Amino acid sequence: MNLKRIKYKIKYFISTLPFTKLWNEYHNPIYYWWKARKYFKFPSIRFYKGKKIWFFGLPIRNDYYNRFIDIRLSGLGWKDKYDSPRFEWHPYIMIMFFRKWQIIWTFYYKPDHTWEAILDYLYYGKSIEEAIRDNTWVNMNTGKEISINKYIKYD
């Protein structure tokens, strides 16, 4: 093996260790909220137990799961598009038994763009007021504002 490949493998191994920065970003369900906890209330928690379901962020194929028990942690799913964050999926903790039964805890905000306000504040250099203002949407059918104010801490 060449030296470049060895360095890559070492970096990859270190990044997969629990509680390193990269591990937290991808696998810690409360990582982004924790960094902005001064301004945002804790997200609501949805609980599911039952037969296997699929939602964006989980593997589609069964062979990606362990055949007896599989535990998955996922941080917030998001992407950068046109220099602003775009929400993809809610953070979750999932335990699957025998590739058939699941227990899932999902950390969610309703409306979803609360996550985008958190990301605006953390990564795009916006003040908390700008992040809130830029993430107040309008329902096109009713003309009513969809605000994230119920998740903001006013101390």
Residue pairs with C-beta under 8 A, 6 or more apart in sequence:
14 20
15 22
15 23
16 22
16 23
17 23
18 27
19 28
24 31
24 75
25 31
25 75
26 74
26 75
27 73
27 74
27 75
28 34
28 73
28 75
28 91
29 73
29 74
29 75
29 76
29 91
29 92
29 93
29 105
29 107
30 42
30 91
30 107
31 75
31 76
31 91
32 75
32 76
32 91
32 115
32 118
32 119
32 122
33 40
33 42
33 43
33 107
33 118
35 118
35 122
36 118
36 121
36 122
38 153
39 121
39 128
39 152
39 153
40 114
40 117
40 118
40 151
40 152
40 153
41 150
41 151
41 152
41 153
43 90
43 91
43 107
43 108
43 109
43 114
43 151
44 107
44 108
44 109
44 110
45 105
45 106
45 107
45 108
46 104
46 105
46 106
46 108
47 103
47 104
47 105
47 106
48 102
48 103
48 104
48 106
49 101
49 102
49 103
49 104
50 101
50 102
51 100
51 101
51 102
52 96
52 99
52 100
52 101
52 102
53 102
53 104
54 60
55 89
56 77
56 88
56 89
57 74
57 77
57 88
57 89
57 90
57 92
58 72
58 94
59 65
62 99
65 96
65 99
66 96
67 98
67 99
68 97
68 98
69 95
69 96
69 97
69 98
70 94
70 95
70 96
70 99
71 93
71 94
71 95
71 96
72 92
72 93
72 94
72 95
72 96
73 92
73 93
73 94
74 89
74 91
74 92
74 93
74 94
75 91
76 87
76 88
76 89
76 90
76 91
76 115
76 119
77 87
77 88
77 89
77 90
77 91
78 85
78 86
78 87
78 88
78 115
78 116
78 119
79 85
79 86
79 88
80 86
83 124
84 116
84 120
84 124
85 115
85 116
85 119
85 120
85 123
85 124
86 116
87 112
87 113
87 115
87 116
90 106
90 107
90 108
90 112
90 115
91 106
91 107
92 104
92 105
92 106
92 107
93 104
93 105
94 102
94 103
94 104
94 105
95 102
95 103
95 104
96 102
109 115
109 148
109 151
111 137
111 146
111 148
113 135
113 137
113 146
113 148
114 135
114 148
114 151
116 135
117 131
117 132
117 134
117 135
117 148
118 131
120 126
120 130
120 131
120 134
120 135
121 127
121 128
121 131
126 134
132 148
132 149
132 152
135 148
136 145
136 146
136 147
136 148
137 145
137 146
138 144
138 145
138 146
139 145
139 146
